[in-house]
Amino acid sequence: MGSAMLFVHSPLVGPSSLRRLADLAADRGHSVALPDLTTAVSAATPHRALVEGAVGAAARLRGAVTVVGHSGAGTFLPAIGDRLAAAAPLVFVDAVVPRRSGQHATSTELAELLDRNTTDGMLAPWLAWWPAELVASLLPDPADRDLFASDMPRVPRSFYDRPVPVPDGWSDRPCAYVQLSPAYDADRAEAEARGWPTIRLDANHLSVHTAPGRVLDAILDILAWPA
């Protein structure tokens, strides 16, 4: 019998980034939700809007929910999980692991990257941040690139100026980490230090889009591990 899975995309991209992963999970019998959170980034209270959008989608699922977040969505998984059942597992897929309590703030390194890609207070579309050859190596099929970019939002730079509240004790719930790229070495190491089960794939950050079967297998495998 399948479980219920809530997929949460990064604020910098759209739900198409996880669509294949979610569709494959549905094909395998899981109850799936993949909310479009792209409008949340421009809301008056964007972090609250993002969390509420995800929680609202989870309410339509059947059964106990597992929350799967990719990339920058990891910042919001604690708040989303806090609104769901206490046992709802959180799976971080090449994602940011927030601090254990207090507030999660944008790192100096990320802030500098954001500033380099900001014009008139708005961030450039995420794919435009990177050299064309790197984008082509991650998304070698032009049709894939077009699909991935099709619902990518324009995000206000101010979105990353607001610290994200982190509920106390959130990491005491079941959590797991699936690493796809070396860029998330530190986050996987933090997950291991907290005693979470972790898997490292020989993949890349956008394998959620280009190799969804491998990524879903890893998610389901790690969820089956003993607590």
MDAnalysis code that builds the backbone (N, CA, C; Angstrom):
import MDAnalysis as mda
import numpy as np

u = mda.Universe.empty(681, n_residues=227, atom_resindex=np.repeat(np.arange(227), 3), trajectory=True)
u.add_TopologyAttr("name", ["N", "CA", "C"] * 227)
u.add_TopologyAttr("resid", np.arange(1, 228))
u.add_TopologyAttr("resname", ["MET", "GLY", "SER", "ALA", "MET", "LEU", "PHE", "VAL", "HIS", "SER", "PRO", "LEU", "VAL", "GLY", "PRO", "SER", "SER", "LEU", "ARG", "ARG", "LEU", "ALA", "ASP", "LEU", "ALA", "ALA", "ASP", "ARG", "GLY", "HIS", "SER", "VAL", "ALA", "LEU", "PRO", "ASP", "LEU", "THR", "THR", "ALA", "VAL", "SER", "ALA", "ALA", "THR", "PRO", "HIS", "ARG", "ALA", "LEU", "VAL", "GLU", "GLY", "ALA", "VAL", "GLY", "ALA", "ALA", "ALA", "ARG", "LEU", "ARG", "GLY", "ALA", "VAL", "THR", "VAL", "VAL", "GLY", "HIS", "SER", "GLY", "ALA", "GLY", "THR", "PHE", "LEU", "PRO", "ALA", "ILE", "GLY", "ASP", "ARG", "LEU", "ALA", "ALA", "ALA", "ALA", "PRO", "LEU", "VAL", "PHE", "VAL", "ASP", "ALA", "VAL", "VAL", "PRO", "ARG", "ARG", "SER", "GLY", "GLN", "HIS", "ALA", "THR", "SER", "THR", "GLU", "LEU", "ALA", "GLU", "LEU", "LEU", "ASP", "ARG", "ASN", "THR", "THR", "ASP", "GLY", "MET", "LEU", "ALA", "PRO", "TRP", "LEU", "ALA", "TRP", "TRP", "PRO", "ALA", "GLU", "LEU", "VAL", "ALA", "SER", "LEU", "LEU", "PRO", "ASP", "PRO", "ALA", "ASP", "ARG", "ASP", "LEU", "PHE", "ALA", "SER", "ASP", "MET", "PRO", "ARG", "VAL", "PRO", "ARG", "SER", "PHE", "TYR", "ASP", "ARG", "PRO", "VAL", "PRO", "VAL", "PRO", "ASP", "GLY", "TRP", "SER", "ASP", "ARG", "PRO", "CYS", "ALA", "TYR", "VAL", "GLN", "LEU", "SER", "PRO", "ALA", "TYR", "ASP", "ALA", "ASP", "ARG", "ALA", "GLU", "ALA", "GLU", "ALA", "ARG", "GLY", "TRP", "PRO", "THR", "ILE", "ARG", "LEU", "ASP", "ALA", "ASN", "HIS", "LEU", "SER", "VAL", "HIS", "THR", "ALA", "PRO", "GLY", "ARG", "VAL", "LEU", "ASP", "ALA", "ILE", "LEU", "ASP", "ILE", "LEU", "ALA", "TRP", "PRO", "ALA"])
u.atoms.positions = np.array([
    [0.852, -1.198, 0.000],
    [0.000, 0.000, 0.000],
    [0.882, 1.240, 0.000],
    [0.554, 2.216, -0.807],
    [1.319, 3.442, -0.877],
    [1.067, 4.351, 0.309],
    [1.974, 5.294, 0.481],
    [1.845, 6.297, 1.533],
    [1.389, 7.604, 0.903],
    [1.322, 8.649, 1.716],
    [1.002, 9.986, 1.225],
    [2.286, 10.803, 1.197],
    [2.527, 11.499, 0.090],
    [3.773, 12.240, -0.074],
    [3.477, 13.661, -0.532],
    [3.973, 14.613, 0.234],
    [3.870, 16.036, -0.095],
    [5.223, 16.489, -0.610],
    [5.281, 16.916, -1.875],
    [6.518, 17.385, -2.482],
    [6.547, 18.915, -2.456],
    [7.651, 19.478, -1.978],
    [7.782, 20.930, -1.830],
    [8.980, 21.395, -2.655],
    [8.705, 22.208, -3.668],
    [9.774, 22.696, -4.538],
    [10.471, 23.905, -3.933],
    [11.672, 24.165, -4.400],
    [12.437, 25.332, -3.961],
    [11.703, 26.620, -4.317],
    [11.841, 27.670, -3.504],
    [11.237, 28.964, -3.852],
    [11.778, 29.560, -5.148],
    [12.954, 29.126, -5.582],
    [13.583, 29.713, -6.765],
    [13.144, 29.069, -8.073],
    [12.455, 27.949, -7.981],
    [11.983, 27.262, -9.189],
    [10.508, 26.927, -9.010],
    [9.941, 26.264, -10.011],
    [8.522, 25.949, -9.942],
    [8.261, 24.472, -9.720],
    [7.004, 24.086, -9.658],
    [6.665, 22.684, -9.417],
    [7.096, 21.755, -10.540],
    [7.376, 22.286, -11.737],
    [7.853, 21.397, -12.805],
    [9.166, 20.720, -12.421],
    [9.919, 21.328, -11.510],
    [11.187, 20.729, -11.070],
    [10.973, 19.381, -10.392],
    [9.816, 19.186, -9.768],
    [9.515, 17.939, -9.052],
    [8.357, 17.175, -9.673],
    [7.847, 17.651, -10.805],
    [6.651, 17.031, -11.383],
    [6.884, 15.569, -11.738],
    [7.995, 15.266, -12.379],
    [8.245, 13.882, -12.767],
    [8.395, 12.980, -11.540],
    [9.036, 13.496, -10.511],
    [9.202, 12.734, -9.270],
    [7.846, 12.446, -8.638],
    [7.007, 13.464, -8.559],
    [5.682, 13.296, -7.970],
    [4.808, 12.370, -8.819],
    [4.855, 12.535, -10.132],
    [4.041, 11.691, -11.005],
    [4.465, 10.233, -10.894],
    [5.758, 9.999, -10.791],
    [6.244, 8.629, -10.651],
    [5.786, 8.028, -9.325],
    [5.811, 8.826, -8.251],
    [5.323, 8.345, -6.960],
    [3.841, 7.993, -7.045],
    [3.071, 8.821, -7.752],
    [1.648, 8.533, -7.927],
    [1.450, 7.250, -8.737],
    [2.264, 7.054, -9.779],
    [2.167, 5.843, -10.589],
    [2.448, 4.597, -9.759],
    [3.238, 4.746, -8.703],
    [3.579, 3.605, -7.849],
    [2.594, 3.427, -6.701],
    [1.509, 4.174, -6.738],
    [0.439, 3.950, -5.784],
    [0.401, 4.865, -4.590],
    [1.236, 5.885, -4.575],
    [1.246, 6.817, -3.450],
    [0.242, 7.943, -3.685],
    [-0.345, 8.437, -2.601],
    [-1.171, 9.631, -2.657],
    [-0.222, 10.828, -2.644],
    [-0.329, 11.692, -3.662],
    [0.707, 12.703, -3.906],
    [0.108, 14.096, -3.996],
    [0.833, 15.071, -3.444],
    [0.506, 16.483, -3.631],
    [1.778, 17.229, -3.991],
    [1.690, 18.071, -5.016],
    [2.792, 18.934, -5.426],
    [2.218, 20.332, -5.642],
    [2.101, 21.117, -4.566],
    [1.497, 22.447, -4.718],
    [2.396, 23.403, -5.496],
    [1.768, 24.305, -6.228],
    [2.475, 25.379, -6.915],
    [2.629, 26.533, -5.926],
    [3.856, 26.747, -5.466],
    [4.131, 27.757, -4.442],
    [4.793, 29.000, -5.036],
    [4.740, 29.135, -6.350],
    [5.466, 30.235, -6.993],
    [4.903, 31.607, -6.645],
    [3.596, 31.708, -6.390],
    [3.041, 33.021, -6.060],
    [3.363, 33.428, -4.623],
    [3.707, 32.458, -3.780],
    [3.991, 32.764, -2.370],
    [5.173, 33.713, -2.224],
    [6.147, 33.625, -3.128],
    [7.370, 34.420, -2.962],
    [7.106, 35.916, -3.076],
    [5.988, 36.299, -3.692],
    [5.651, 37.714, -3.846],
    [4.521, 38.157, -2.924],
    [4.104, 37.299, -2.010],
    [3.027, 37.643, -1.081],
    [3.523, 38.652, -0.045],
    [2.578, 39.275, 0.644],
    [2.951, 40.257, 1.671],
    [3.756, 39.601, 2.790],
    [3.385, 38.370, 3.147],
    [4.138, 37.575, 4.123],
    [4.544, 36.282, 3.421],
    [5.619, 36.324, 2.636],
    [5.915, 35.219, 1.725],
    [6.217, 33.894, 2.414],
    [6.932, 33.926, 3.532],
    [7.264, 32.667, 4.193],
    [6.006, 31.996, 4.729],
    [5.126, 32.789, 5.321],
    [3.869, 32.234, 5.820],
    [3.033, 31.692, 4.666],
    [2.994, 32.420, 3.552],
    [2.207, 31.972, 2.407],
    [2.743, 30.659, 1.857],
    [4.039, 30.505, 1.828],
    [4.637, 29.273, 1.320],
    [4.262, 28.093, 2.217],
    [4.411, 28.277, 3.518],
    [4.088, 27.193, 4.460],
    [2.601, 26.851, 4.387],
    [1.755, 27.865, 4.374],
    [0.317, 27.609, 4.341],
    [-0.095, 26.923, 3.036],
    [0.552, 27.288, 1.924],
    [0.255, 26.628, 0.663],
    [0.599, 25.156, 0.693],
    [1.727, 24.831, 1.296],
    [2.135, 23.436, 1.396],
    [1.224, 22.661, 2.346],
    [0.912, 23.254, 3.495],
    [0.059, 22.575, 4.480],
    [-1.348, 22.369, 3.917],
    [-1.853, 23.350, 3.194],
    [-3.169, 23.207, 2.585],
    [-3.217, 22.057, 1.595],
    [-2.139, 21.868, 0.841],
    [-2.083, 20.756, -0.104],
    [-2.028, 19.425, 0.632],
    [-1.308, 19.379, 1.748],
    [-1.209, 18.139, 2.521],
    [-2.559, 17.704, 3.064],
    [-3.434, 18.667, 3.344],
    [-4.743, 18.342, 3.917],
    [-5.593, 17.524, 2.958],
    [-5.248, 17.561, 1.676],
    [-6.028, 16.818, 0.686],
    [-5.511, 15.405, 0.445],
    [-4.437, 15.035, 1.140],
    [-3.852, 13.712, 0.953],
    [-4.545, 12.662, 1.811],
    [-4.419, 11.429, 1.391],
    [-4.979, 10.304, 2.128],
    [-3.868, 9.618, 2.910],
    [-4.055, 9.505, 4.226],
    [-3.095, 8.778, 5.044],
    [-2.028, 9.666, 5.645],
    [-1.103, 9.019, 6.382],
    [-0.010, 9.726, 7.038],
    [0.924, 10.317, 5.988],
    [1.338, 11.540, 6.211],
    [2.068, 12.304, 5.189],
    [3.569, 12.271, 5.451],
    [4.329, 12.060, 4.387],
    [5.771, 12.291, 4.366],
    [6.025, 13.551, 3.544],
    [6.834, 14.469, 4.074],
    [7.139, 15.723, 3.380],
    [8.512, 15.604, 2.738],
    [8.571, 15.842, 1.432],
    [9.821, 15.756, 0.678],
    [10.140, 17.137, 0.125],
    [11.270, 17.695, 0.537],
    [11.641, 19.032, 0.084],
    [12.975, 19.024, -0.632],
    [13.061, 19.807, -1.708],
    [14.282, 19.875, -2.516],
    [14.922, 21.244, -2.402],
    [16.237, 21.276, -2.266],
    [17.025, 22.500, -2.345],
    [16.601, 23.499, -1.252],
    [16.269, 24.721, -1.652],
    [15.899, 25.748, -0.676],
    [14.617, 25.473, 0.076],
    [13.820, 24.514, -0.387],
    [12.606, 24.153, 0.356],
    [12.935, 23.593, 1.727],
    [14.166, 23.079, 1.891],
    [14.539, 22.530, 3.187],
    [14.385, 23.520, 4.322],
    [14.583, 24.792, 4.018],
    [14.443, 25.835, 5.042],
    [13.056, 25.834, 5.666],
    [12.057, 25.448, 4.879],
    [10.667, 25.551, 5.328],
    [10.076, 24.228, 5.813],
    [10.814, 23.125, 5.673],
    [10.261, 21.838, 6.103],
    [9.949, 21.790, 7.594],
    [10.785, 22.372, 8.482],
    [10.412, 22.341, 9.895],
    [9.062, 22.999, 10.177],
    [8.821, 24.166, 9.571],
    [7.549, 24.861, 9.810],
    [6.384, 24.091, 9.207],
    [6.591, 23.487, 8.040],
    [5.533, 22.683, 7.428],
    [5.243, 21.461, 8.291],
    [6.287, 20.760, 8.698],
    [6.100, 19.591, 9.548],
    [5.431, 19.914, 10.860],
    [5.723, 21.101, 11.397],
    [5.128, 21.502, 12.677],
    [3.615, 21.635, 12.589],
    [3.096, 21.861, 11.379],
    [1.651, 22.005, 11.180],
    [0.985, 20.669, 10.856],
    [1.773, 19.621, 10.702],
    [1.246, 18.302, 10.376],
    [1.362, 17.395, 11.592],
    [1.030, 16.130, 11.413],
    [1.105, 15.179, 12.516],
    [2.535, 15.069, 13.028],
    [2.668, 14.808, 14.328],
    [3.986, 14.779, 14.952],
    [4.907, 13.732, 14.330],
    [4.338, 12.676, 13.784],
    [5.153, 11.601, 13.225],
    [5.464, 11.788, 11.752],
    [5.006, 12.865, 11.137],
    [5.228, 13.055, 9.700],
    [6.722, 13.175, 9.415],
    [7.301, 12.226, 8.667],
    [8.730, 12.307, 8.368],
    [9.036, 13.459, 7.409],
    [10.238, 13.985, 7.542],
    [10.730, 15.028, 6.647],
    [11.928, 14.471, 5.892],
    [11.875, 14.508, 4.555],
    [12.981, 14.023, 3.741],
    [13.578, 15.207, 2.985],
    [14.837, 15.483, 3.250],
    [15.573, 16.577, 2.627],
    [16.339, 16.005, 1.436],
    [16.029, 16.475, 0.232],
    [16.675, 15.982, -0.983],
    [17.578, 17.084, -1.531],
    [18.902, 16.896, -1.341],
    [19.860, 17.937, -1.742],
    [19.352, 19.291, -1.268],
    [19.040, 19.362, 0.019],
    [18.319, 20.515, 0.562],
    [19.045, 21.098, 1.771],
    [18.727, 22.340, 2.044],
    [19.241, 23.038, 3.215],
    [18.703, 22.381, 4.482],
    [19.580, 22.150, 5.450],
    [19.165, 21.670, 6.779],
    [19.204, 22.857, 7.733],
    [18.057, 23.325, 8.205],
    [18.044, 24.490, 9.100],
    [18.596, 24.159, 10.484],
    [18.856, 25.197, 11.231],
    [19.313, 25.026, 12.606],
    [18.228, 24.348, 13.427],
    [18.578, 23.889, 14.603],
    [17.651, 23.102, 15.424],
    [16.534, 23.944, 16.032],
    [16.792, 25.227, 16.241],
    [15.769, 26.089, 16.850],
    [16.101, 27.538, 16.538],
    [15.177, 28.428, 16.885],
    [15.398, 29.861, 16.679],
    [14.984, 30.301, 15.298],
    [15.932, 30.844, 14.529],
    [15.634, 31.338, 13.191],
    [16.741, 30.929, 12.233],
    [16.337, 30.589, 11.028],
    [17.308, 30.275, 9.982],
    [17.500, 31.516, 9.123],
    [18.740, 31.960, 8.995],
    [19.046, 33.163, 8.218],
    [19.878, 32.795, 6.994],
    [19.787, 33.614, 5.971],
    [20.564, 33.417, 4.757],
    [22.047, 33.542, 5.055],
    [22.832, 32.592, 4.574],
    [24.270, 32.630, 4.806],
    [24.915, 33.784, 4.037],
    [26.092, 34.188, 4.486],
    [26.832, 35.250, 3.798],
    [27.153, 34.838, 2.360],
    [27.538, 33.582, 2.167],
    [27.876, 33.094, 0.828],
    [26.681, 33.173, -0.108],
    [25.515, 32.727, 0.377],
    [24.316, 32.798, -0.464],
    [23.912, 34.240, -0.711],
    [24.003, 35.078, 0.310],
    [23.625, 36.484, 0.149],
    [24.457, 37.148, -0.947],
    [25.748, 36.827, -0.998],
    [26.606, 37.404, -2.038],
    [26.193, 36.914, -3.423],
    [25.829, 35.626, -3.519],
    [25.355, 35.089, -4.805],
    [24.050, 35.758, -5.215],
    [23.155, 35.947, -4.276],
    [21.895, 36.622, -4.568],
    [22.133, 38.052, -5.045],
    [23.022, 38.748, -4.372],
    [23.286, 40.141, -4.741],
    [23.846, 40.250, -6.161],
    [24.667, 39.280, -6.549],
    [25.241, 39.311, -7.905],
    [24.179, 39.067, -8.968],
    [23.067, 38.506, -8.574],
    [22.020, 38.160, -9.543],
    [20.735, 38.955, -9.314],
    [20.874, 40.140, -8.727],
    [19.725, 40.998, -8.438],
    [19.784, 42.266, -9.278],
    [18.656, 42.618, -9.878],
    [18.504, 43.874, -10.602],
    [17.197, 44.527, -10.169],
    [17.284, 45.760, -9.706],
    [16.101, 46.503, -9.270],
    [15.271, 45.710, -8.257],
    [15.956, 45.063, -7.341],
    [15.282, 44.369, -6.247],
    [14.721, 43.006, -6.582],
    [14.923, 42.553, -7.829],
    [14.388, 41.252, -8.240],
    [15.533, 40.335, -8.660],
    [15.433, 39.077, -8.237],
    [16.419, 38.093, -8.649],
    [16.183, 37.672, -10.098],
    [17.256, 37.448, -10.820],
    [17.135, 36.862, -12.155],
    [16.580, 35.448, -12.021],
    [15.931, 34.920, -13.061],
    [15.502, 33.519, -13.014],
    [16.688, 32.618, -12.679],
    [16.452, 31.610, -11.878],
    [17.546, 30.831, -11.291],
    [18.496, 30.252, -12.330],
    [17.999, 29.735, -13.440],
    [18.897, 29.153, -14.439],
    [19.857, 30.184, -15.024],
    [19.462, 31.466, -15.002],
    [20.313, 32.516, -15.554],
    [21.495, 32.851, -14.644],
    [21.515, 32.297, -13.442],
    [22.625, 32.561, -12.529],
    [23.909, 31.854, -12.965],
    [23.770, 30.808, -13.777],
    [24.873, 29.890, -13.997],
    [25.358, 29.950, -15.446],
    [26.636, 29.612, -15.693],
    [27.145, 29.594, -17.075],
    [26.335, 28.621, -17.938],
    [26.198, 28.973, -19.197],
    [25.390, 28.165, -20.111],
    [25.887, 26.730, -20.190],
    [27.204, 26.529, -20.116],
    [27.742, 25.171, -20.209],
    [27.383, 24.336, -18.982],
    [27.292, 24.969, -17.821],
    [26.883, 24.239, -16.629],
    [25.413, 23.847, -16.727],
    [24.573, 24.766, -17.153],
    [23.152, 24.465, -17.316],
    [22.972, 23.326, -18.313],
    [23.744, 23.366, -19.411],
    [23.637, 22.315, -20.423],
    [24.088, 20.965, -19.884],
    [25.056, 20.965, -18.973],
    [25.506, 19.689, -18.402],
    [24.471, 19.110, -17.448],
    [23.723, 19.982, -16.755],
    [22.688, 19.518, -15.828],
    [21.406, 19.142, -16.557],
    [21.109, 19.880, -17.635],
    [19.883, 19.674, -18.409],
    [20.267, 19.579, -19.884],
    [20.856, 18.458, -20.288],
    [21.371, 18.372, -21.661],
    [20.295, 18.388, -22.737],
    [19.076, 18.018, -22.404],
    [17.983, 18.026, -23.380],
    [17.348, 19.416, -23.398],
    [17.377, 20.132, -24.536],
    [16.784, 21.476, -24.594],
    [15.317, 21.490, -24.164],
    [14.578, 20.428, -24.476],
    [13.172, 20.371, -24.061],
    [13.057, 20.315, -22.547],
    [13.998, 19.611, -21.916],
    [14.025, 19.574, -20.449],
    [14.293, 20.958, -19.878],
    [15.224, 21.671, -20.494],
    [15.533, 23.019, -20.016],
    [14.311, 23.914, -20.128],
    [13.616, 23.823, -21.245],
    [12.417, 24.642, -21.430],
    [11.352, 24.300, -20.400],
    [11.157, 23.010, -20.150],
    [10.159, 22.593, -19.171],
    [10.537, 23.066, -17.778],
    [11.787, 22.883, -17.426],
    [12.244, 23.283, -16.092],
    [12.078, 24.781, -15.872],
    [12.313, 25.562, -16.935],
    [12.235, 27.018, -16.817],
    [10.822, 27.562, -16.958],
    [9.883, 26.728, -17.358],
    [8.561, 27.218, -17.756],
    [7.780, 27.889, -16.632],
    [7.985, 27.462, -15.386],
    [7.222, 28.040, -14.275],
    [8.146, 28.619, -13.205],
    [9.334, 28.995, -13.616],
    [10.304, 29.562, -12.678],
    [9.895, 30.992, -12.323],
    [9.699, 31.291, -11.033],
    [9.211, 32.628, -10.671],
    [10.316, 33.671, -10.651],
    [9.929, 34.928, -10.683],
    [10.834, 36.032, -10.373],
    [10.668, 36.320, -8.889],
    [11.733, 36.172, -8.157],
    [11.684, 36.234, -6.700],
    [12.267, 37.561, -6.218],
    [11.549, 38.286, -5.368],
    [12.123, 39.508, -4.797],
    [13.358, 39.178, -3.948],
    [14.378, 39.987, -4.087],
    [15.585, 39.769, -3.258],
    [15.244, 39.803, -1.778],
    [14.239, 40.572, -1.407],
    [13.861, 40.703, 0.001],
    [13.369, 39.393, 0.605],
    [12.954, 38.443, -0.244],
    [12.515, 37.139, 0.270],
    [13.582, 36.516, 1.159],
    [14.844, 36.752, 0.808],
    [15.952, 36.137, 1.540],
    [16.515, 37.036, 2.634],
    [15.919, 38.197, 2.828],
    [16.328, 39.064, 3.926],
    [15.592, 38.725, 5.210],
    [14.507, 37.977, 5.102],
    [13.673, 37.663, 6.264],
    [14.122, 36.340, 6.867],
    [14.472, 36.317, 8.152],
    [14.793, 35.029, 8.773],
    [13.548, 34.147, 8.856],
    [13.768, 32.854, 8.795],
    [12.673, 31.885, 8.822],
    [12.608, 31.258, 10.214],
    [11.514, 31.435, 10.956],
    [11.411, 30.820, 12.274],
    [11.498, 29.290, 12.189],
    [12.220, 28.707, 13.140],
    [12.392, 27.258, 13.191],
    [11.763, 26.750, 14.493],
    [10.731, 25.900, 14.423],
    [10.074, 25.420, 15.642],
    [11.033, 24.617, 16.519],
    [10.979, 24.835, 17.821],
    [11.800, 24.066, 18.752],
    [11.477, 22.576, 18.625],
    [12.523, 21.765, 18.639],
    [12.339, 20.317, 18.654],
    [11.961, 19.695, 17.335],
    [11.982, 20.476, 16.252],
    [11.498, 19.931, 14.985],
    [12.314, 18.733, 14.526],
    [13.641, 18.752, 14.787],
    [14.477, 17.667, 14.269],
    [14.410, 16.416, 15.132],
    [13.550, 16.441, 16.163],
    [13.311, 15.214, 16.931],
    [12.341, 14.293, 16.208],
    [11.606, 14.825, 15.228],
    [10.706, 13.977, 14.438],
    [11.547, 13.156, 13.468],
    [10.998, 12.126, 12.837],
    [11.776, 11.361, 11.859],
    [12.214, 12.251, 10.696],
    [13.503, 12.253, 10.418],
    [14.066, 13.020, 9.316],
    [15.078, 12.155, 8.583],
    [15.273, 12.433, 7.306],
    [16.243, 11.703, 6.499],
    [16.813, 12.634, 5.444],
    [17.975, 12.235, 4.904],
    [18.654, 13.096, 3.928],
    [19.109, 12.281, 2.727],
    [18.769, 12.774, 1.534],
    [19.232, 12.201, 0.268],
    [20.078, 13.250, -0.429],
    [21.375, 12.990, -0.550],
    [22.278, 13.944, -1.199],
    [22.450, 13.578, -2.663],
    [22.382, 14.593, -3.509],
    [22.546, 14.401, -4.945],
    [23.816, 15.034, -5.491],
    [24.333, 16.069, -4.828],
    [25.469, 16.809, -5.397],
    [26.441, 17.227, -4.301],
    [27.728, 17.429, -4.660],
    [28.729, 17.841, -3.667],
    [28.418, 19.174, -3.003],
    [27.614, 20.018, -3.636],
    [27.297, 21.320, -3.046],
    [26.614, 21.180, -1.685],
    [26.043, 20.003, -1.428],
    [25.310, 19.793, -0.177],
    [26.043, 18.861, 0.779],
    [27.375, 18.804, 0.642],
    [28.177, 17.994, 1.561],
    [27.952, 18.404, 3.013],
    [27.962, 19.708, 3.263],
    [27.843, 20.186, 4.645],
    [26.477, 19.864, 5.228],
    [25.430, 19.964, 4.410],
    [24.090, 19.656, 4.912],
    [23.941, 18.168, 5.198],
    [24.491, 17.321, 4.325],
    [24.451, 15.882, 4.613],
    [25.241, 15.567, 5.873],
    [26.401, 16.204, 6.046],
    [27.202, 15.972, 7.249],
    [26.436, 16.388, 8.506],
    [25.700, 17.492, 8.414],
    [24.888, 17.928, 9.549],
    [23.788, 16.908, 9.839],
    [23.175, 16.382, 8.785],
    [22.150, 15.354, 8.975],
    [22.732, 14.123, 9.657],
    [23.912, 13.709, 9.233],
    [24.560, 12.558, 9.863],
    [24.882, 12.842, 11.320],
    [25.345, 14.069, 11.618],
    [25.668, 14.434, 12.997],
    [24.443, 14.382, 13.901],
    [23.263, 14.604, 13.309],
    [22.024, 14.534, 14.078],
    [21.461, 13.118, 14.155],
    [22.147, 12.171, 13.547],
    [21.722, 10.786, 13.613],
    [20.659, 10.399, 12.610],
    [20.450, 11.241, 11.580],
    [19.456, 10.911, 10.568],
    [20.016, 9.871, 9.608],
    [19.176, 9.004, 9.063],
    [19.634, 8.161, 7.959],
    [19.916, 9.023, 6.732],
    [20.998, 8.714, 6.036],
    [21.380, 9.488, 4.855],
    [21.762, 8.545, 3.716],
    [21.525, 9.007, 2.503],
    [21.959, 8.317, 1.286],
    [22.628, 9.353, 0.392],
    [23.751, 8.954, -0.213],
    [24.423, 9.832, -1.163],
    [24.414, 9.164, -2.534],
    [23.817, 9.797, -3.521],
    [23.760, 9.279, -4.874],
    [24.832, 9.919, -5.749],
    [25.304, 9.176, -6.722],
    [26.177, 9.743, -7.743],
    [25.264, 10.398, -8.772],
    [24.919, 11.648, -8.518],
    [23.895, 12.327, -9.313],
    [24.242, 13.808, -9.349],
    [23.254, 14.648, -9.664],
    [23.466, 16.094, -9.591],
    [22.204, 16.749, -9.048],
    [22.277, 18.035, -8.805],
    [21.216, 18.738, -8.096],
    [19.870, 18.647, -8.809],
    [19.895, 18.549, -10.124],
    [18.652, 18.511, -10.884],
    [18.241, 17.094, -11.283],
    [18.829, 16.095, -10.643],
    [18.409, 14.714, -10.911],
    [16.975, 14.458, -10.472],
    [16.420, 15.311, -9.629],
    [14.989, 15.192, -9.309],
    [14.147, 15.330, -10.571],
    [14.699, 16.028, -11.564],
    [13.998, 16.271, -12.831],
    [14.453, 15.309, -13.923],
    [15.757, 15.029, -13.961],
    [16.300, 14.236, -15.063],
    [16.422, 12.756, -14.759],
    [16.441, 12.374, -13.486],
    [16.538, 10.962, -13.089],
    [15.588, 10.687, -11.925],
    [14.298, 10.969, -12.093],
    [13.365, 10.857, -10.962],
    [13.250, 9.451, -10.395],
    [13.428, 8.432, -11.231],
    [13.326, 7.064, -10.730],
    [14.389, 6.756, -9.697],
    [15.628, 7.147, -9.977],
    [16.716, 6.917, -9.018],
    [16.468, 7.675, -7.723],
    [16.008, 8.908, -7.846],
    [15.786, 9.723, -6.647],
    [14.626, 9.165, -5.827],
    [13.541, 8.785, -6.486],
    [12.410, 8.227, -5.746],
    [12.791, 6.909, -5.076],
    [13.555, 6.073, -5.761],
    [14.007, 4.818, -5.145],
    [14.783, 5.113, -3.862],
    [15.650, 6.127, -3.908],
    [16.439, 6.475, -2.723],
    [15.547, 6.977, -1.598],
    [14.560, 7.797, -1.935],
    [13.632, 8.302, -0.914],
    [12.877, 7.150, -0.260],
    [12.348, 6.265, -1.063],
    [11.574, 5.149, -0.516],
    [12.465, 4.183, 0.255],
    [13.682, 3.975, -0.219],
    [14.604, 3.104, 0.508],
    [14.910, 3.659, 1.890],
    [15.187, 4.955, 1.946],
    [15.590, 5.532, 3.232],
    [14.408, 5.594, 4.201],
    [13.209, 5.731, 3.680],
    [12.030, 5.729, 4.543],
    [11.775, 4.338, 5.122],
    [12.275, 3.308, 4.473],
    [12.077, 1.937, 4.945],
    [13.100, 1.509, 5.981],
    [14.129, 2.344, 6.195],
    [15.154, 1.991, 7.174],
    [14.559, 2.011, 8.578],
    [15.068, 1.158, 9.474],
    [14.598, 1.197, 10.885],
    [14.904, 2.557, 11.500],
    [14.006, 3.011, 12.372],
    [14.232, 4.308, 13.047],
    [15.398, 4.213, 14.002],
])
